[in-house]
Each structure stands twice: as C-alpha cells, then as structure tokens.
Amino acid sequence: MGKAIMVQGCTSNAGKSYLCAALCRMLSDEGLRVAPFKAQNMSNNAGVTPPESSAPGLEMGRAQLVQARAARVVPDVRMNPVLLKPEADTSSQVVLLGRAAPELTALPWRERKPRLWPFVKGALHSLLDEFDVVVIEGAGSPAEVNLRPSDIVNMRVAREARAAVLLAADIDRGGAFAHLLGTWHCLMPEERALMRGFILNRFRGDASLLAPAPEWLEEQTGVPTLGVVPWLNVALPEEDGVAVEAPAAIIPSPSTGFVAIPRLPRVSNLDEFAPLGELARWVTSPQELAGARAVILPGSKSTAADLAWLRATGLAGAVTRLAVQGVPVLGICGGLQMLGQTLSDPQGVEGGSAASGGKVYGLGLLDLHTAFAADKTTRLSEVRDPETGLRLQGYEIHHGQTRSGPGVQTLVPGLLWRSGNVRGTYLHGLLENSAYLEHFLRWADLPVPACLDSLDARLDAIAAQVQAGLSWDRVRALL
C-alpha cells in the first residue's frame, strides 16, 4: 500500500489546498507517483475530468483538479469522491463520484454519512494501491467534536490511510498557537498519535521572533513545528467563495474602468475570472456599477434564488439599463440563464425555488428559455466562435436546457448566443482562452493585462516557497 500524508487545518481557509498542491509538486519532482485526495469537498467551484481520464466528463472540485496538475497525473473523480454543492444555507446537492445523486441530496445531513463512507473508503484504498504517495486534504477542522460521529473527511480518513498528519494554522489571523494547542486537545488519543507536525502558514515578518513559542508548543503536545511557510502571493484557483466574500477581495476599480461582476450569494466557478486581474470588481449594489465598461453575470448554483437577489439589490435593473446603453454584458451558465426570458423548474431541481408554478422571468436581454432537467450536463467542450473565428476551450456544468427564440442570434447551438451587445454562454473558462480575453477587453475598451504565468509556473513557485519554509528532510522522512 502507498504511503499517505495529510494536511489538516485548525480552521477553514487555513491554506490546506495550497499546501497540498505544493506537496504534490514537490513529491512529483522526486520521481514519485503522487495522487491528491479529499474525501468530501463543499464547494461550488467545480470542474470536469478530461478526455484522457478513465472516466471523462465527470464533476470534481477545482482544488483537486489543480492538485492533480501539481502531481502531474490525470484527474480522477476518486480524488474527490464526494462533492457538496451548496444551494441554500441548509441544503447542498450531493455529487458522488462525479455524478449528481438526487437520492442522497434528499437525505438529512447525518443520514448521508453511512451511505457515503463506503465510497470514500473504496476510492482512498484504490489510490493507495495505485500510487506511491497520496496527499490528503482535510476539511474545516478535526476539532469540530460535534461532527466526529459522522466524520468522513478528517481523522477517520487519516486512520483509514494510516496517514502522517500535518496540522496547519493561519498565523496571519492571530492566535495560531492557541489554535494548534486547542485543536490537539480536542483530538482522541489515537488521533493525536497520527499528528506528526505543526505548520505555521501565511507568515509575514521575521520568523526569529516566534521563539520560544514553537518550543513551548512541542513541550505541551510532543508535536514539533515543522515549518513556517510565508504568505504566498501566487494565485491558484480558489476552492470556494471564501475569497470573494472577503471585503479585501473587492479591489478598487482602476481609473481606466473595470469589469463588474455581481457577487451572487451562490456564485460558482469564480476562479475563471482570475485572468481579468485588477480589471475585475465584485459588486453588490447599483452604485458600485458606476464606471463599469462591461458586466459579467457569473455562474450560480441556485439560479432562480440568485436572480431574486439580483432584483432585490437593484442590480437587475441597473444591469439592464447598462445593456440598453450599449455596455457589453456577458452571462456565463447561470448568468446566461438569468439574461433569458424565462426559467422553469418543473421537477424542482433547484429545490423548488422557482415561483409561479415552477417558472420565473429573467432579465429579458436574450430571447432564451431555460428549463432545468434532472440530468446534469458535465463535459469539456471545444468550439469555434463564428463571430471571432477563435477556437474556444472550456467546460460545461449545468442542469439547464436552453432553447432560443427568433430574437437572438445562435453562434454555437446550445452553447453560445448573442443579441447586440449582450452575449451568453454555457462555456465556463471562456476568459481563460487568452485570445478571447483580449477580444472581450477590446470590446469593452479596456487595456489588456500582461499575460499571467502559466498554472505550472505558479505551482512550481508555490512548491519552491513551501519547501523553503518547511523542515523538508523531516517532512519527507514521514513517508
């Protein structure tokens, strides 16, 4: 059986995904066959397995897709067997081994766990059998004692894999040593035995000033601090919406104008806007649209509910007025559906959020009609845009089936539509096509930013910084 190393966190958003991506690249650089694994992800930021996968066209979390790239292996849904996609504060769609599972979605939270664990266990052991090392990412914190009986993602996985566990704390938040000590105290004795090291993550400053706290912590727990990892100013696709929800993520608009993106409550696939750089601005009110040169309506996990939010905030009317004035408007997936005439949900796919007998009215900027179907479309797509002549690559993840009326131009059937200065598409990742990004920005009369480093270059940079911050020989010896 392959070896396992696991990164858990004292809190959510402690940097576990970044550390796991770095470990995947570092171990791959040593010539090992490495696979990432996260038993259960809660995120609306998902992607699709590629054609070369043993099971292509299936849905999995973006973090594990990136970690597979870091490990230089083909993404596989076994690497993220359970994906929970939040639809409301108390409900999530369950995606099991890449496919939506309505019968599990309908079950109460605690009743799902016994049904899910056999799939988690099977996926984990198949990866351990196939790879030299499995780099496992935890979720939230293992100190959530109320969740211990139903745990399928933290210490239960660590025990199953006999993993060496590293516990990371976000020291930039403050209170890191209390977080580490408190988390250790909340663990069962057999769980503490798996804890092999602490990591102080996202550190900014002089590491020598930390003494004697790491030594004190080891005296209290018997667990050494194996690294002080600096703040990594290198962008990777985000696992979920934490970054966009943080006020600091709303970047002041540049004087040259900006692209406005409504910060929907259930926004999905937000990482696809990273190529816009500082030209992107997340907005929550009509006043924040002042100066916008273009508007993008992003994807949503609850389209009808987010459309209602768009109307309640006044953004729906403001976006419509900008469109009438000739400002470019682009809708992607759920955003495309909102731009249409009607949305119907006869089967209650979105949890019955659509009113008026399962139908709601869109913004009416595109002559499109969408009905939500029980079966979900998940696939990679490559098409030619007849308007620009460009070959476009991306992926689709949607329940909606959209038909066009006479008032809209169909550029690519079922995928890309246009009416004047308004465009809509089901193709996620559209702006990650550099030639189309340039076209879009010129259309909006905005400057084209310098090309971003490739994902591989960013993974190499993160791996180098993490390795420099760790006592790498001691971490490597755990395997």
C-alpha positions as CSV (number, residue, x, y, z in Angstrom):
1,M,0.0,0.0,0.0
2,G,1.2,3.5,-0.8
3,K,2.1,6.0,1.9
4,A,-0.2,8.8,2.9
5,I,0.5,12.3,4.2
6,M,-2.4,14.5,5.2
7,V,-2.8,18.3,5.8
8,Q,-5.5,19.3,8.2
9,G,-6.3,22.8,9.4
10,C,-7.2,24.5,12.6
11,T,-9.9,26.4,10.6
12,S,-11.4,26.6,7.2
13,N,-9.3,28.6,4.8
14,A,-6.1,27.9,6.6
15,G,-4.3,27.3,3.3
16,K,-4.7,23.5,3.2
17,S,-5.3,23.4,-0.6
18,Y,-2.2,25.4,-1.3
19,L,0.0,23.2,1.0
20,C,-1.4,20.0,-0.6
21,A,-0.7,21.4,-4.1
22,A,2.8,22.2,-3.1
23,L,3.4,18.8,-1.6
24,C,2.0,17.1,-4.7
25,R,4.5,19.0,-6.9
26,M,7.5,18.6,-4.5
27,L,7.0,14.8,-4.3
28,S,6.4,14.5,-8.0
29,D,9.7,16.3,-8.6
30,E,11.3,13.5,-6.7
31,G,10.0,11.0,-9.2
32,L,7.2,9.6,-7.1
33,R,3.7,8.8,-8.4
34,V,1.5,11.1,-6.4
35,A,-2.3,11.4,-6.2
36,P,-4.3,14.1,-4.3
37,F,-7.3,13.1,-2.3
38,K,-10.1,15.0,-0.5
39,A,-12.9,12.7,0.7
40,Q,-15.5,15.5,0.7
41,N,-15.4,18.9,-0.7
42,M,-18.0,21.6,0.0
43,S,-17.7,24.0,-3.0
44,N,-19.5,25.4,-6.0
45,N,-16.1,25.8,-7.7
46,A,-16.0,22.6,-9.7
47,G,-14.5,21.3,-12.9
48,V,-14.8,18.3,-15.3
49,T,-12.4,15.3,-15.7
50,P,-10.6,15.5,-19.1
51,P,-11.0,13.1,-22.1
52,E,-7.8,11.2,-21.1
53,S,-9.3,10.3,-17.7
54,S,-10.5,6.8,-17.2
55,A,-14.0,8.3,-16.6
56,P,-14.1,11.6,-18.6
57,G,-16.8,14.3,-18.3
58,L,-17.4,13.8,-14.5
59,E,-17.6,16.6,-11.9
60,M,-15.0,17.2,-9.2
61,G,-13.7,20.0,-7.0
62,R,-11.3,22.5,-8.6
63,A,-8.8,22.2,-5.8
64,Q,-8.2,18.5,-6.6
65,L,-8.1,19.2,-10.3
66,V,-5.3,21.7,-9.6
67,Q,-3.5,19.3,-7.2
68,A,-3.6,16.6,-9.9
69,R,-2.0,19.0,-12.2
70,A,0.6,19.7,-9.5
71,A,1.2,15.9,-9.2
72,R,1.4,15.6,-13.0
73,V,-1.3,13.0,-13.1
74,V,-4.6,12.8,-14.9
75,P,-7.5,14.0,-12.7
76,D,-9.8,11.2,-11.5
77,V,-13.1,11.5,-9.5
78,R,-11.6,9.1,-7.0
79,M,-9.5,12.0,-5.8
80,N,-12.7,13.8,-4.7
81,P,-15.4,11.1,-4.3
82,V,-17.9,13.4,-2.6
83,L,-18.6,17.0,-3.7
84,L,-21.3,19.0,-1.9
85,K,-22.5,22.0,-3.8
86,P,-24.4,24.5,-1.6
87,E,-27.8,25.5,-2.9
88,A,-29.0,27.3,0.2
89,D,-27.9,27.8,3.8
90,T,-29.2,24.4,4.8
91,S,-29.1,22.4,1.6
92,S,-26.5,21.1,-0.8
93,Q,-26.5,18.9,-3.9
94,V,-24.5,15.7,-3.4
95,V,-22.2,14.8,-6.3
96,L,-21.0,11.2,-5.8
97,L,-18.0,10.0,-7.9
98,G,-18.7,12.8,-10.4
99,R,-22.4,12.4,-10.8
100,A,-25.3,14.2,-9.1
101,A,-27.1,11.9,-6.6
102,P,-30.6,13.1,-6.0
103,E,-31.5,10.3,-3.6
104,L,-28.6,11.4,-1.3
105,T,-29.3,15.0,-1.8
106,A,-32.8,14.4,-0.4
107,L,-31.5,12.8,2.8
108,P,-30.9,14.7,6.1
109,W,-27.2,15.6,6.6
110,R,-26.4,13.0,9.2
111,E,-28.1,10.2,7.3
112,R,-25.9,10.7,4.3
113,K,-22.7,9.7,6.1
114,P,-23.2,6.0,6.4
115,R,-24.1,5.9,2.7
116,L,-21.1,7.9,1.6
117,W,-18.3,6.3,3.7
118,P,-18.0,3.1,1.6
119,F,-17.4,5.1,-1.5
120,V,-14.8,7.3,0.3
121,K,-13.0,4.2,1.7
122,G,-13.1,2.5,-1.7
123,A,-11.7,5.5,-3.5
124,L,-9.0,6.0,-0.9
125,H,-7.7,2.4,-1.0
126,S,-7.7,2.2,-4.8
127,L,-5.5,5.3,-4.9
128,L,-3.2,3.9,-2.2
129,D,-2.9,0.7,-4.2
130,E,-2.1,2.6,-7.4
131,F,0.2,5.4,-6.3
132,D,3.4,5.7,-4.2
133,V,2.0,8.6,-2.2
134,V,-1.4,10.0,-1.6
135,V,-1.5,13.6,-0.4
136,I,-4.8,14.0,1.5
137,E,-6.5,17.3,2.3
138,G,-8.8,17.6,5.3
139,A,-11.8,19.9,5.6
140,G,-12.6,22.6,8.1
141,S,-11.1,21.4,11.4
142,P,-10.7,18.0,13.1
143,A,-11.6,19.8,16.4
144,E,-15.3,20.0,15.5
145,V,-16.2,17.4,18.1
146,N,-20.0,17.7,17.2
147,L,-19.1,16.3,13.8
148,R,-16.9,13.4,15.0
149,P,-19.6,10.7,14.9
150,S,-20.3,11.5,11.2
151,D,-16.7,12.3,10.1
152,I,-15.8,11.0,6.7
153,V,-13.1,13.6,5.8
154,N,-10.7,14.3,8.6
155,M,-9.4,11.9,11.3
156,R,-11.5,8.9,10.1
157,V,-9.7,9.2,6.7
158,A,-6.3,9.7,8.5
159,R,-6.9,6.5,10.5
160,E,-8.0,4.5,7.4
161,A,-4.9,5.6,5.4
162,R,-2.5,5.4,8.4
163,A,-1.5,8.9,7.3
164,A,1.1,11.2,8.8
165,V,-0.9,14.3,9.7
166,L,0.4,17.8,9.5
167,L,-1.8,20.5,11.2
168,A,-1.7,24.0,9.7
169,A,-2.7,27.2,11.3
170,D,-3.2,30.5,9.5
171,I,-0.8,32.7,11.6
172,D,-1.9,35.8,9.8
173,R,-5.2,35.7,11.6
174,G,-3.5,35.7,15.0
175,G,-3.9,33.2,17.8
176,A,-2.1,30.4,15.9
177,F,-0.5,28.7,18.9
178,A,-3.8,28.7,20.8
179,H,-5.5,27.2,17.6
180,L,-2.9,24.5,17.4
181,L,-2.9,23.6,21.1
182,G,-6.7,23.7,21.3
183,T,-7.1,21.5,18.2
184,W,-4.6,19.0,19.6
185,H,-6.5,18.8,22.9
186,C,-9.8,18.2,21.1
187,L,-8.5,15.0,19.4
188,M,-8.8,11.5,20.7
189,P,-5.6,9.8,21.9
190,E,-5.5,7.5,18.8
191,E,-5.9,10.7,16.6
192,R,-3.1,12.5,18.4
193,A,-0.8,9.6,17.7
194,L,-1.1,10.4,14.0
195,M,-0.3,14.1,14.5
196,R,3.3,14.4,13.3
197,G,3.9,18.1,12.9
198,F,2.5,21.6,13.0
199,I,2.8,24.2,10.2
200,L,2.6,27.9,10.8
201,N,1.1,29.1,7.5
202,R,0.8,32.5,5.8
203,F,3.6,34.1,7.9
204,R,4.7,37.7,7.2
205,G,7.6,39.0,9.2
206,D,10.8,37.9,11.0
207,A,10.5,34.2,11.9
208,S,13.1,34.5,14.6
209,L,10.5,36.5,16.6
210,L,8.4,33.4,17.0
211,A,10.7,31.8,19.6
212,P,10.2,30.4,22.2
213,A,6.5,29.6,21.2
214,P,7.2,26.6,18.9
215,E,9.4,25.0,21.6
216,W,6.7,25.7,24.2
217,L,4.1,24.1,22.0
218,E,6.2,21.0,21.5
219,E,6.6,20.7,25.3
220,Q,2.8,20.8,25.7
221,T,2.0,18.4,22.9
222,G,5.1,16.4,21.9
223,V,4.5,17.6,18.3
224,P,7.2,19.6,16.6
225,T,6.7,22.6,14.4
226,L,8.0,21.5,11.0
227,G,7.7,24.7,9.1
228,V,6.9,28.4,8.9
229,V,5.5,29.0,5.5
230,P,5.5,32.5,4.1
231,W,2.5,34.3,2.7
232,L,2.3,33.1,-0.8
233,N,1.3,35.9,-3.2
234,V,0.7,33.4,-6.1
235,A,-2.8,32.9,-7.4
236,L,-4.4,29.5,-7.6
237,P,-8.0,28.6,-8.4
238,E,-10.0,29.0,-5.2
239,E,-11.7,26.0,-3.7
240,D,-14.8,28.0,-2.8
241,G,-16.2,31.5,-2.3
242,V,-14.3,32.5,0.8
243,A,-12.0,34.8,-1.1
244,V,-14.8,36.7,-3.0
245,E,-16.8,37.1,0.2
246,A,-13.9,38.8,2.0
247,P,-14.1,42.6,1.8
248,A,-10.4,42.7,0.9
249,A,-11.2,40.8,-2.3
250,I,-13.1,43.8,-3.7
251,I,-10.3,45.6,-5.5
252,P,-10.8,49.3,-6.1
253,S,-11.6,49.9,-9.7
254,P,-8.8,51.3,-11.8
255,S,-9.2,54.7,-13.3
256,T,-9.4,53.2,-16.8
257,G,-12.7,51.4,-15.9
258,F,-13.4,47.9,-14.9
259,V,-15.5,44.7,-15.4
260,A,-18.3,44.5,-12.9
261,I,-19.2,41.0,-11.6
262,P,-22.3,40.8,-9.3
263,R,-21.3,38.9,-6.2
264,L,-24.1,36.4,-6.2
265,P,-24.9,34.6,-2.9
266,R,-24.4,31.2,-4.6
267,V,-21.7,32.2,-7.2
268,S,-20.0,29.2,-8.8
269,N,-16.7,28.7,-10.7
270,L,-15.4,32.1,-9.6
271,D,-11.8,31.3,-10.4
272,E,-12.5,31.6,-14.2
273,F,-12.3,35.4,-13.7
274,A,-8.7,35.4,-12.5
275,P,-7.3,36.3,-15.9
276,L,-9.1,39.7,-15.6
277,G,-6.7,40.6,-12.8
278,E,-7.3,44.0,-11.3
279,L,-9.8,44.8,-14.0
280,A,-12.4,42.7,-12.2
281,R,-14.6,44.2,-9.5
282,W,-17.2,42.3,-7.5
283,V,-20.3,44.4,-6.9
284,T,-23.3,44.1,-4.6
285,S,-25.2,47.4,-5.3
286,P,-26.1,49.5,-8.3
287,Q,-23.9,52.3,-7.1
288,E,-20.8,50.1,-7.5
289,L,-21.5,49.8,-11.2
290,A,-20.6,53.4,-11.9
291,G,-17.7,53.4,-14.3
292,A,-18.1,49.8,-15.4
293,R,-17.1,49.2,-19.0
294,A,-18.6,45.7,-19.0
295,V,-20.7,43.4,-16.9
296,I,-20.4,39.7,-16.4
297,L,-23.2,37.7,-14.8
298,P,-21.3,34.6,-13.3
299,G,-22.5,31.1,-12.8
300,S,-24.8,30.2,-9.9
301,K,-25.7,27.0,-8.0
302,S,-29.2,28.4,-7.4
303,T,-30.1,30.5,-10.4
304,A,-33.7,31.4,-9.5
305,A,-32.7,32.4,-6.0
306,D,-29.7,34.4,-7.1
307,L,-31.9,36.1,-9.8
308,A,-34.3,37.1,-7.0
309,W,-31.3,38.5,-5.1
310,L,-30.2,40.4,-8.2
311,R,-33.7,42.1,-8.3
312,A,-33.8,42.7,-4.6
313,T,-30.5,44.6,-4.6
314,G,-31.5,46.7,-7.6
315,L,-28.6,45.2,-9.7
316,A,-31.0,43.6,-12.2
317,G,-32.5,46.9,-13.2
318,A,-29.1,48.6,-13.2
319,V,-27.5,45.9,-15.4
320,T,-30.5,46.1,-17.8
321,R,-30.1,49.9,-18.1
322,L,-26.4,49.5,-18.9
323,A,-27.2,46.9,-21.5
324,V,-29.6,49.3,-23.2
325,Q,-26.9,52.0,-23.1
326,G,-24.6,49.6,-25.1
327,V,-22.4,48.4,-22.3
328,P,-21.2,44.9,-23.1
329,V,-22.9,42.2,-21.0
330,L,-21.8,38.6,-20.8
331,G,-23.7,35.8,-19.0
332,I,-22.0,32.6,-18.1
333,C,-24.0,29.4,-17.3
334,G,-26.4,30.6,-14.6
335,G,-25.7,34.2,-15.7
336,L,-26.8,33.2,-19.2
337,Q,-30.0,31.7,-17.9
338,M,-30.7,35.0,-16.0
339,L,-30.3,37.0,-19.1
340,G,-33.1,35.0,-20.8
341,Q,-36.8,35.4,-20.9
342,T,-37.9,32.6,-18.7
343,L,-36.6,29.9,-16.3
344,S,-38.7,26.9,-15.5
345,D,-38.1,24.2,-12.9
346,P,-40.9,21.7,-13.3
347,Q,-39.0,18.9,-11.5
348,G,-37.8,21.0,-8.6
349,V,-34.1,20.5,-9.4
350,E,-33.3,23.8,-7.6
351,G,-35.2,22.8,-4.6
352,G,-38.5,24.4,-5.7
353,S,-37.1,28.0,-5.5
354,A,-38.8,29.0,-8.8
355,A,-42.2,30.6,-8.1
356,S,-45.4,30.8,-10.3
357,G,-45.7,27.0,-10.8
358,G,-42.0,26.5,-11.3
359,K,-41.4,29.4,-13.7
360,V,-39.7,32.8,-13.2
361,Y,-38.9,35.6,-15.6
362,G,-35.4,36.5,-16.5
363,L,-34.0,39.9,-17.4
364,G,-35.2,39.5,-21.0
365,L,-32.0,40.6,-22.6
366,L,-31.7,37.4,-24.6
367,D,-34.6,35.6,-26.3
368,L,-33.9,32.3,-24.5
369,H,-36.0,30.0,-22.4
370,T,-34.4,27.6,-19.9
371,A,-35.9,24.5,-18.3
372,F,-34.0,22.7,-15.5
373,A,-33.6,18.9,-16.1
374,A,-32.8,16.2,-13.6
375,D,-29.8,15.1,-15.6
376,K,-26.8,17.3,-15.4
377,T,-24.6,18.1,-18.4
378,T,-20.9,17.8,-17.5
379,R,-18.3,17.8,-20.3
380,L,-15.3,19.5,-21.7
381,S,-16.0,21.4,-24.9
382,E,-14.0,22.9,-27.8
383,V,-15.9,25.0,-30.3
384,R,-15.2,27.6,-33.0
385,D,-16.8,31.0,-32.3
386,P,-18.0,32.2,-35.8
387,E,-18.0,35.8,-34.6
388,T,-14.3,35.9,-33.9
389,G,-13.0,32.9,-35.7
390,L,-11.4,31.7,-32.4
391,R,-11.2,28.1,-31.2
392,L,-12.6,28.2,-27.6
393,Q,-11.9,25.6,-24.9
394,G,-13.8,25.2,-21.7
395,Y,-16.2,23.0,-19.7
396,E,-19.9,22.7,-19.1
397,I,-21.7,22.0,-15.7
398,H,-25.4,22.7,-15.8
399,H,-28.9,21.3,-15.3
400,G,-30.4,23.9,-17.6
401,Q,-31.5,23.1,-21.1
402,T,-31.9,26.3,-23.1
403,R,-33.8,26.9,-26.3
404,S,-33.7,30.0,-28.4
405,G,-36.4,32.3,-29.8
406,P,-36.3,34.4,-33.0
407,G,-34.9,37.4,-31.2
408,V,-31.5,36.0,-30.6
409,Q,-28.5,35.0,-32.8
410,T,-27.3,31.5,-32.2
411,L,-23.5,31.4,-32.6
412,V,-23.0,27.9,-31.4
413,P,-26.1,25.8,-30.9
414,G,-26.8,25.0,-27.3
415,L,-23.7,26.9,-26.2
416,L,-23.3,30.5,-27.4
417,W,-25.8,33.2,-28.2
418,R,-25.7,36.9,-29.0
419,S,-28.1,39.8,-29.2
420,G,-26.4,43.2,-29.9
421,N,-24.0,43.9,-27.1
422,V,-25.3,41.0,-24.9
423,R,-23.8,37.6,-25.1
424,G,-24.5,34.4,-23.2
425,T,-22.7,31.0,-23.0
426,Y,-22.6,27.8,-21.1
427,L,-18.9,27.6,-21.6
428,H,-17.0,28.0,-18.3
429,G,-13.4,29.0,-18.7
430,L,-14.1,31.3,-21.7
431,L,-11.8,34.1,-20.4
432,E,-9.1,31.6,-19.8
433,N,-8.7,31.5,-23.6
434,S,-6.1,34.3,-23.9
435,A,-7.2,35.3,-27.4
436,Y,-10.9,35.6,-26.4
437,L,-9.9,37.5,-23.2
438,E,-8.1,40.0,-25.4
439,H,-11.2,40.2,-27.7
440,F,-13.5,40.7,-24.7
441,L,-11.4,43.5,-23.2
442,R,-11.0,45.3,-26.5
443,W,-14.8,45.1,-27.0
444,A,-15.2,46.7,-23.5
445,D,-12.5,49.3,-24.4
446,L,-10.3,48.2,-21.6
447,P,-6.5,47.6,-21.5
448,V,-5.2,44.0,-22.0
449,P,-3.2,43.0,-18.9
450,A,0.1,41.3,-19.1
451,C,-0.2,37.6,-19.6
452,L,-0.5,35.6,-16.4
453,D,2.1,33.0,-15.6
454,S,1.0,29.5,-16.6
455,L,-0.5,27.3,-13.9
456,D,2.5,25.1,-14.0
457,A,4.8,28.0,-13.4
458,R,2.7,29.1,-10.4
459,L,2.7,25.6,-9.0
460,D,6.5,25.5,-9.3
461,A,6.7,28.8,-7.5
462,I,4.4,27.7,-4.6
463,A,6.3,24.4,-4.2
464,A,9.7,26.2,-4.0
465,Q,8.4,28.6,-1.3
466,V,6.7,25.9,0.7
467,Q,9.7,23.7,0.6
468,A,12.0,26.5,1.7
469,G,9.7,27.2,4.7
470,L,9.4,23.5,5.8
471,S,12.0,21.3,7.5
472,W,11.7,19.3,4.3
473,D,14.0,16.4,5.4
474,R,11.9,15.8,8.4
475,V,8.6,16.0,6.5
476,R,10.0,13.8,3.8
477,A,11.1,11.2,6.4
478,L,7.4,10.8,7.5
479,L,6.9,8.9,4.3
